[in-house]
Amino acid sequence: MPGSRFSYSRWDGTQTGFELDAFDVLEEITDDLLYHGDLNAALRRMMQSGFEDRNGERMQGVREMLEKLRRRRKDQLDRHDLGGIYDDIAQELRDVVDAERDALDQLAEDARNSGDQRRQEVVEESVAGKHMDLDMLPPDLAGQVKQLQEYDFTSAEAQERFDGLMDQLRQQLMQQYVDQMAGAVQNMTPEDMARMKDMMSELNNMLEQREAGEEPDFDGFMDRFGDFFPENPQNLDELLEVMAERMANMQAMLNSMTPEQRAQLQGLSEQLLEDMDLAFQADQLSRNLQAAFPDMGWNRSFDFRGQDPLGFAEAAEMMQELGDIDQLENLLRGATNPGALADVDIDRARDLLGDDAAQSLERMAEMAKMLEDAGLINNNEGQLELTPRAIRRLGQNALRDLFRKLAADKMGRHQLEASGSGHEREYDTKPYEFGDPFNLHIERTVRNAIQRTGGGTPVHLSPEDFEVERTEHLVRSSTVLMLDLSLSMPMRDNFLPAKKVAMALHSLITSQFPRDFMGIVGFSEVARELTADQLPEVSWDFVYGTNMQHGFALSRKMLARQSGTKQIIMITDGEPTAHILPNGEPFFSYPPVQETVDATLQEVQRCTRDGIRINTFMLDANSYLQHFIERLTEMNKGRAFFTTPENLGDYVLVDFIEQKKQMMRGRGARA
């Protein structure tokens, strides 16, 4: 485009324009998932609270939407009053009566002005009788309608207005039963009313047939009456659910009225619809639908507290809106995972909650499918499960979060340096020593000779000029991480940091040191081996007891099958309070008894004898735990770290990497 200028730069993660993806979702739930160990619950809690995407755009949570629905319902109830239904009808009837009285007065006036005495007497007698009939109209609307239907109007205008009001009220009443079904309710003719009655009658018959175990002719029904249903229901259940919902809204309006208001409307409905037998069919259909859909909310009522009167049509629309609010609220409250939100009518949600909330619902409904398409979850009969790819990603997320906290100048990229003889080229050199592989570096060897002799040709080499290529030793280590799963860990807010360290350490070893072994043991009252697949969904045990003895025994058994340098990394916040008895049963006592301490230290001795070092990371250590760990460390020659949840990850990862370096340097000391 002429005059336009564009600039381009490498994307660094801060620019906008990228949509939410599955990895964003997984990252958002990482902490929750690791803490509670429940993927479905983590997604549900994220769905409840909402979050911001990478562009800073807020995705509204279900709680926020529920609060909006609550406020909208309250605003409508605080503003409106159902009494307006009768005010409008009563005013219309008063206008009809006034028009008739004006016509009667005009008729009497014309007779008096005619000069015809006989005509004047007859007309005045007739007019007086009609005025008396109008004076005697009952106070209730149904009674007024009934008498006016039998009244012989003098005024063509009044008759027309009354007939029009009756047609309008019939249409409005029928709209409540059939949800304004297409254009069939508008401008309804007597033929349309007859078809409406036939339609309701057939619906009642189909419900009775189903109750009797017969199969109703749904297709034939739709052929005859499909124009009443623009929703195009595909089966009888869908059709009946639509009608049940609308009739439940009508019942909710009745339930919300005062007894006097309800009696007036019911009497008016019967009076208006009895001529076509519609009242009977509608009442029967309502009873059948209540039996078929007992949970539709037939007993709902709303407490209208406002001053703004609602007319009949406005009241019908209001009940529809309040019904939709209830329906959406129930769906949101009952959604157990984001995929359940696919059932939301997005257009109606947009009407009730706005564009932002509707967009959030659409995006949340796509989350489960997004995670499944990305290969992060499997849907096993409605239960979502993590895939191996997701487990690796969780470990990477945990590792990245912990490394972010470390100073870049301290750790850098955590590249390990190791020198010595071996078979992996390191692209560094050293002076040759006896015993080194003779991997001569020609360029540097010749350069050394030239520097020694001062130049010239031919170049004369001597052994002191020889420079050989360094090689990297492959040092294998085997590690078992003992993770405390006792109840004290979450009670002291230690569980999530410890779990993230376990995930991060597993990710570090499998990605950077694939030849190494890492096992995981969880321990509380008893110990058990955990696999990497189980780790994300492992949670604490609702039991008391910190059985280090069983954990050490199980870890020692696992390491017996491995080679290389062997170590146990134990993360705990409690002293040993449990051990395994000779009969295989766990024994627990708090405070710890000497029997448990002795059994634990005996297992430490066995680990020491097998060359297994125990490195302990203690959280919230008390004086007794410190004393015990000092005895353990003195016996095993391992190391102990007194740390906090905030820097646990720094201690464990940095120590692991530094020890790896030392092991590799030790193997390469000869170089």
Secondary structure, 3 states (H helix, E strand, C coil): CCCCCCCCCCCCCCCCCCCCCHHHHHHHHHHHHHHHCCHHHHHHHHHHHCEECCCCCEECCHHHHHHHHHHHHHHHHHHEECCHHHHHHHHHHHHHHHHHHHHHHHHHHHHHHHCCHHHHHHHHHHHHHHHHHHHCCCCCHHHHHHHHHHCCCCCHHHHHHHHHHHHHHHHHHHHHHHCCCCCCCCCCCHHHHHHHHHHHHHHHHHHHHHHCCCCCCHHHHHHHHHHHCCCCCCCHHHHHHHHHHHHHHHHHHHHHCCHHHHHHHHHHHHHHHHHHCHHHHHHHHHHHHHHHCCCCCCCCCCCCCCCEECCHHHHHHHHHHHHHHHHHHHHHHHCCCHHHHHHCCHHHHHHHHCHHHHHHHHHHHCHHHHHHHCCCEEEECCEEEECHHHHHHHHHHHHHHHHHHCCHHHHCCCCCCCCECCCEEEEEEEECCCCCCCCECHHHHHHHHHHHHCCCCCCCCCHHHCEEEEEECCCCEEEEEEEECCCHHHHCCCHHHHHHHHHHHHHHHHHHCCCCEEEEEEECCCEEEECCCCHHHCCCCCCCCCCHHHHHHHHHHHHCCCCCEEEEEEEECCCCCEEECCCCCEEECCCCCHHHHHHHHHHHHHHHHCCEEEEEEEECCCHHHHHHHHHHHHHHCCCEEEECCCCHHHHHHHHHHHHHHHHHHHHCCCC
